[in-house]
C-alpha cells in the first residue's frame, strides 16, 4: 500500500454569509445609500431594455437586472482611486462605480438623488449605450465599452475575460505607487476557464498584486449551463491552485458581498496579494434584450421565479423596513425617483416621431469623427531633439547592434524611472536569449521584471499599466510568433483602446520582438510580424536597420503615447555599424524614411536586414537602384513624401521583404504605392519575397523559404529587364 498524505491549499477558501448583526452594524444611512444605488441601476437598465424593445439600441443590450447586488456591495467599500474593469454585461458595474464616486464626500443628510452630476452621469452613460456623441466614449464604445477614468471605471469589455489582464496591470501600477489602492476585475463564470484569466491569476499571486478577481457566477454562458462548462462548479475553487484566498458569497445579498469585499480589501490593502470573490447571482433576462431565458427553452419559469424571490432590492428594502429604517411608502418613493431619473435621460436623448420614439438627430456623432483619435497627434515630440547619422551632433563610430539595444535601454531607464522591462528570461543568460537586456537586471533590479511563459497575461498586464498612465512598460516577446498566443490583448485590447474609448486613452507601451529567419527555429519561431501588426491601426511600427537608427527610434518609441512595436532582426544583432559613441538621448522622427542609397534605375522599398543586402546587391551588380529604408512601417508612419519623390525620379518600384508571401507587409504597401503613384509608374510595382510556406527547420528548406542576396539580385535583374535594360 502506498503512503498517502492529504494535501491542503496554501490559501483559505471560505463561504461568507451575512448575519442580522451585519445588517444592524451597517445602519440606516449605509443601507439607504446602497438601496438608492440599486434602484438607480435597476431603473436605468429597465429604460435600456425599453429603448432596445423600440429598436433604438444599435447592437446588443446585455442587461444586468438581477445582478446589481454584487456590484453595489463591492463599490460601497471602494475608494474613488480604486480601479475596476468590467465585462460585456457591465452596465451595473460601471453605474455602481460611478454612483459611489459621485457619493464621495457626501454627508448623511445629502439627498442621493439631488446631485446634478448624477443626472449628467446617467445621461452620458445612456448616450454611450445608444452610440451618441455625448457618451463617455463619444459613441464609439456603446453598451460593452463603458469607460469613465475619472471615476476609476477603466473600461468594460466585449471580449469574455478580456479585461482581466488589464486589471492586473492597473493593480501592478497601484502597488508600485504604494498608496494602498486596489483593482477589481469583474467577469462571469464563462470567463473562468479562459487562458487570460488563469494567466492573470498566476501573475497576480506571483507578484502580490492588489487585484480582486470578482466572479459573477450567474450559472449560464448565454444558454450553456455551468455544469456543461466545468466539473467543479464552485468557481472560487480556482483560488487554491494559485494560493489566492477565495471567498464564496450569495450575490443576491448585497450586505454579504460587502462583508466579503471588506475581507478582500483587508488582504489587498495590507500588501498580501490578490483575492477571489465568487458571487452567485442571476440575470433575470436572456443573454441580450428583454425576453426571459425560459422563452428560449434553456431555463424553466420555476427557476426564474425562485431567483426573483431572492431579488437584492427586495432583500435590502425588507431588512430596512423590518428595522423601521424605511417605510413601504418611502421605498415606493425611492423607486419612483429612480425611474424619474432614468426617464429624464431617455427624454433628453429621444423624441417622438412617426408614432414612436426616435433618437434626437443632432446627437449622433459626425461621420467625420470615424477615424479621429485612432492614434495620438505626436504632440509629445514637440520638444524632442531629432538627429540623423549624417548630421549627428555627437560622436559616431562603429557599434555592435546588440550593444546599442542594451545601451539605449539602460540610458532610458536611467533617465526615466517610469520605464520598466518585462519578458521571459530577460534577467538571466547575460541579457536574455540575445543579450538585449545585458546588465540591466543588476542596475535596475526592481524594474527588470521576468515573467512566466504567459504572453497573454503579461502583455495584457503591461497594457493595463500603460492605460493607468503612470509607468511606461517595455514588453519583450522572445519571438514574434508568440503574439498569436497573446492576440486578444495585443490586437483587441492594446491596439483598439485609444479609439474604442473615444480617442483620448493613452497607451504608452513599447513591444520589442525579433525576426529570427535563418536561425533554424522553424515555422513557429520565424515570423516577420510587420504585416500582422500593420493590420491594426492602433499600433505604430518601427524597424531599425543600423545601431544609430535603433537608438533614435527606440527613444521615439519610449516617448510616444501610442503603442509602438519595435522590430529587430537576429541577423543584425552581431553586426557592427554606424552608431552613437556617447549620445544616447536623441530621437528619430516616427514616420520618416531614409534614402540610404540614391539612384535612378528603380526604387527599392525595404526595411530591417534587407536594407544592407539591397545596397550590397545593387553595388555588386552595378545597378543604379535607389534604396529607401522605410524605418516606420505602420500606415500612419509611411513616409509618402520620400517615396513619391523617389518614384517621380525612377518611375519603377520594387518592394523587398525577406519573409513569405503570406502574412506579408509587402502586399499592403504595393497596393498603396500603386494607388498613390499610378501616374508616375512605368510598370506595376514589383515584389521580392519569400515562398508561400513558413520556414522549415531543415537548413536547405529554410533557405529556400526566405529572401537572401541571390533572390535580391534576381529580382533586381528582372526589374532592369522589364525596363528593356537587362544586366549580365
Secondary structure as the mmCIF struct_conf table of DSSP 4:
data_model
#
loop_
_struct_conf.conf_type_id
_struct_conf.id
_struct_conf.beg_label_comp_id
_struct_conf.beg_label_asym_id
_struct_conf.beg_label_seq_id
_struct_conf.end_label_comp_id
_struct_conf.end_label_asym_id
_struct_conf.end_label_seq_id
BEND BEND1 UNK A 10 UNK A 11
STRN STRN1 UNK A 13 UNK A 16
HELX_RH_AL_P HELX_RH_AL_P1 UNK A 20 UNK A 53
TURN_TY1_P TURN_TY1_P1 UNK A 54 UNK A 55
BEND BEND2 UNK A 57 UNK A 57
BEND BEND3 UNK A 59 UNK A 59
TURN_TY1_P TURN_TY1_P2 UNK A 65 UNK A 66
HELX_RH_AL_P HELX_RH_AL_P2 UNK A 68 UNK A 75
TURN_TY1_P TURN_TY1_P3 UNK A 76 UNK A 77
TURN_TY1_P TURN_TY1_P4 UNK A 80 UNK A 81
BEND BEND4 UNK A 82 UNK A 82
STRN STRN2 UNK A 83 UNK A 85
BEND BEND5 UNK A 88 UNK A 89
HELX_RH_AL_P HELX_RH_AL_P3 UNK A 91 UNK A 103
TURN_TY1_P TURN_TY1_P5 UNK A 104 UNK A 105
TURN_TY1_P TURN_TY1_P6 UNK A 108 UNK A 109
BEND BEND6 UNK A 110 UNK A 110
TURN_TY1_P TURN_TY1_P7 UNK A 112 UNK A 113
HELX_RH_AL_P HELX_RH_AL_P4 UNK A 116 UNK A 129
TURN_TY1_P TURN_TY1_P8 UNK A 130 UNK A 131
STRN STRN3 UNK A 132 UNK A 132
TURN_TY1_P TURN_TY1_P9 UNK A 133 UNK A 134
BEND BEND7 UNK A 135 UNK A 135
TURN_TY1_P TURN_TY1_P10 UNK A 136 UNK A 139
BEND BEND8 UNK A 140 UNK A 141
HELX_RH_3T_P HELX_RH_3T_P1 UNK A 142 UNK A 144
STRN STRN4 UNK A 148 UNK A 148
HELX_RH_3T_P HELX_RH_3T_P2 UNK A 149 UNK A 151
TURN_TY1_P TURN_TY1_P11 UNK A 152 UNK A 152
STRN STRN5 UNK A 153 UNK A 153
BEND BEND9 UNK A 158 UNK A 159
TURN_TY1_P TURN_TY1_P12 UNK A 160 UNK A 161
HELX_RH_AL_P HELX_RH_AL_P5 UNK A 162 UNK A 177
TURN_TY1_P TURN_TY1_P13 UNK A 178 UNK A 178
BEND BEND10 UNK A 179 UNK A 179
STRN STRN6 UNK A 183 UNK A 188
HELX_RH_3T_P HELX_RH_3T_P3 UNK A 189 UNK A 191
TURN_TY1_P TURN_TY1_P14 UNK A 192 UNK A 193
BEND BEND11 UNK A 194 UNK A 194
HELX_RH_AL_P HELX_RH_AL_P6 UNK A 195 UNK A 206
TURN_TY1_P TURN_TY1_P15 UNK A 207 UNK A 208
STRN STRN7 UNK A 211 UNK A 217
BEND BEND12 UNK A 219 UNK A 219
STRN STRN8 UNK A 220 UNK A 221
TURN_TY1_P TURN_TY1_P16 UNK A 222 UNK A 223
STRN STRN9 UNK A 224 UNK A 225
HELX_RH_3T_P HELX_RH_3T_P4 UNK A 226 UNK A 228
TURN_TY1_P TURN_TY1_P17 UNK A 229 UNK A 229
BEND BEND13 UNK A 231 UNK A 231
HELX_RH_3T_P HELX_RH_3T_P5 UNK A 235 UNK A 237
HELX_RH_AL_P HELX_RH_AL_P7 UNK A 238 UNK A 241
TURN_TY1_P TURN_TY1_P18 UNK A 242 UNK A 243
STRN STRN10 UNK A 245 UNK A 250
TURN_TY1_P TURN_TY1_P19 UNK A 251 UNK A 252
HELX_RH_AL_P HELX_RH_AL_P8 UNK A 254 UNK A 269
TURN_TY1_P TURN_TY1_P20 UNK A 270 UNK A 271
STRN STRN11 UNK A 275 UNK A 280
BEND BEND14 UNK A 284 UNK A 284
STRN STRN12 UNK A 285 UNK A 285
BEND BEND15 UNK A 287 UNK A 291
STRN STRN13 UNK A 292 UNK A 292
HELX_RH_3T_P HELX_RH_3T_P6 UNK A 293 UNK A 296
TURN_TY1_P TURN_TY1_P21 UNK A 297 UNK A 297
BEND BEND16 UNK A 298 UNK A 299
HELX_RH_AL_P HELX_RH_AL_P9 UNK A 301 UNK A 308
TURN_TY1_P TURN_TY1_P22 UNK A 309 UNK A 310
HELX_RH_AL_P HELX_RH_AL_P10 UNK A 312 UNK A 322
TURN_TY1_P TURN_TY1_P23 UNK A 323 UNK A 324
BEND BEND17 UNK A 325 UNK A 326
HELX_RH_AL_P HELX_RH_AL_P11 UNK A 328 UNK A 349
STRN STRN14 UNK A 350 UNK A 353
TURN_TY1_P TURN_TY1_P24 UNK A 354 UNK A 355
STRN STRN15 UNK A 356 UNK A 359
HELX_RH_3T_P HELX_RH_3T_P7 UNK A 361 UNK A 363
STRN STRN16 UNK A 364 UNK A 364
HELX_LH_PP_P HELX_LH_PP_P1 UNK A 365 UNK A 366
HELX_RH_3T_P HELX_RH_3T_P8 UNK A 367 UNK A 371
TURN_TY1_P TURN_TY1_P25 UNK A 372 UNK A 373
BEND BEND18 UNK A 374 UNK A 375
HELX_RH_3T_P HELX_RH_3T_P9 UNK A 379 UNK A 381
TURN_TY1_P TURN_TY1_P26 UNK A 382 UNK A 383
STRN STRN17 UNK A 386 UNK A 386
HELX_RH_3T_P HELX_RH_3T_P10 UNK A 389 UNK A 391
BEND BEND19 UNK A 393 UNK A 394
STRN STRN18 UNK A 396 UNK A 400
HELX_RH_AL_P HELX_RH_AL_P12 UNK A 401 UNK A 415
TURN_TY1_P TURN_TY1_P27 UNK A 417 UNK A 418
STRN STRN19 UNK A 419 UNK A 423
TURN_TY1_P TURN_TY1_P28 UNK A 424 UNK A 427
BEND BEND20 UNK A 428 UNK A 428
TURN_TY1_P TURN_TY1_P29 UNK A 429 UNK A 439
HELX_RH_AL_P HELX_RH_AL_P13 UNK A 440 UNK A 443
TURN_TY1_P TURN_TY1_P30 UNK A 445 UNK A 447
STRN STRN20 UNK A 448 UNK A 450
BEND BEND21 UNK A 453 UNK A 453
HELX_RH_AL_P HELX_RH_AL_P14 UNK A 455 UNK A 468
BEND BEND22 UNK A 469 UNK A 470
STRN STRN21 UNK A 472 UNK A 476
BEND BEND23 UNK A 478 UNK A 479
HELX_RH_3T_P HELX_RH_3T_P11 UNK A 480 UNK A 484
TURN_TY1_P TURN_TY1_P31 UNK A 485 UNK A 486
HELX_RH_AL_P HELX_RH_AL_P15 UNK A 487 UNK A 487
HELX_RH_PI_P HELX_RH_PI_P1 UNK A 488 UNK A 494
TURN_TY1_P TURN_TY1_P32 UNK A 495 UNK A 496
HELX_RH_AL_P HELX_RH_AL_P16 UNK A 497 UNK A 500
TURN_TY1_P TURN_TY1_P33 UNK A 501 UNK A 502
BEND BEND24 UNK A 503 UNK A 503
STRN STRN22 UNK A 510 UNK A 515
TURN_TY1_P TURN_TY1_P34 UNK A 517 UNK A 518
BEND BEND25 UNK A 519 UNK A 520
TURN_TY1_P TURN_TY1_P35 UNK A 523 UNK A 524
BEND BEND26 UNK A 525 UNK A 525
HELX_RH_AL_P HELX_RH_AL_P17 UNK A 530 UNK A 534
TURN_TY1_P TURN_TY1_P36 UNK A 535 UNK A 535
BEND BEND27 UNK A 536 UNK A 536
TURN_TY1_P TURN_TY1_P37 UNK A 537 UNK A 538
STRN STRN23 UNK A 540 UNK A 543
BEND BEND28 UNK A 546 UNK A 546
HELX_RH_AL_P HELX_RH_AL_P18 UNK A 547 UNK A 559
BEND BEND29 UNK A 561 UNK A 562
STRN STRN24 UNK A 564 UNK A 569
HELX_RH_AL_P HELX_RH_AL_P19 UNK A 570 UNK A 573
TURN_TY1_P TURN_TY1_P38 UNK A 574 UNK A 574
STRN STRN25 UNK A 576 UNK A 580
BEND BEND30 UNK A 581 UNK A 582
STRN STRN26 UNK A 587 UNK A 587
TURN_TY1_P TURN_TY1_P39 UNK A 590 UNK A 591
STRN STRN27 UNK A 594 UNK A 597
BEND BEND31 UNK A 600 UNK A 601
STRN STRN28 UNK A 603 UNK A 606
TURN_TY1_P TURN_TY1_P40 UNK A 608 UNK A 609
HELX_RH_AL_P HELX_RH_AL_P20 UNK A 610 UNK A 621
TURN_TY1_P TURN_TY1_P41 UNK A 622 UNK A 622
STRN STRN29 UNK A 626 UNK A 629
STRN STRN30 UNK A 632 UNK A 632
BEND BEND32 UNK A 634 UNK A 634
HELX_RH_3T_P HELX_RH_3T_P12 UNK A 635 UNK A 637
HELX_RH_AL_P HELX_RH_AL_P21 UNK A 640 UNK A 650
STRN STRN31 UNK A 653 UNK A 656
BEND BEND33 UNK A 658 UNK A 659
BEND BEND34 UNK A 661 UNK A 661
TURN_TY1_P TURN_TY1_P42 UNK A 662 UNK A 663
BEND BEND35 UNK A 665 UNK A 665
HELX_RH_AL_P HELX_RH_AL_P22 UNK A 666 UNK A 676
BEND BEND36 UNK A 677 UNK A 677
HELX_RH_3T_P HELX_RH_3T_P13 UNK A 678 UNK A 680
BEND BEND37 UNK A 682 UNK A 683
HELX_LH_PP_P HELX_LH_PP_P2 UNK A 684 UNK A 685
STRN STRN32 UNK A 686 UNK A 688
BEND BEND38 UNK A 692 UNK A 693
HELX_LH_PP_P HELX_LH_PP_P3 UNK A 694 UNK A 696
BEND BEND39 UNK A 697 UNK A 698
HELX_RH_AL_P HELX_RH_AL_P23 UNK A 699 UNK A 705
BEND BEND40 UNK A 706 UNK A 706
HELX_RH_AL_P HELX_RH_AL_P24 UNK A 709 UNK A 722
TURN_TY1_P TURN_TY1_P43 UNK A 723 UNK A 724
#
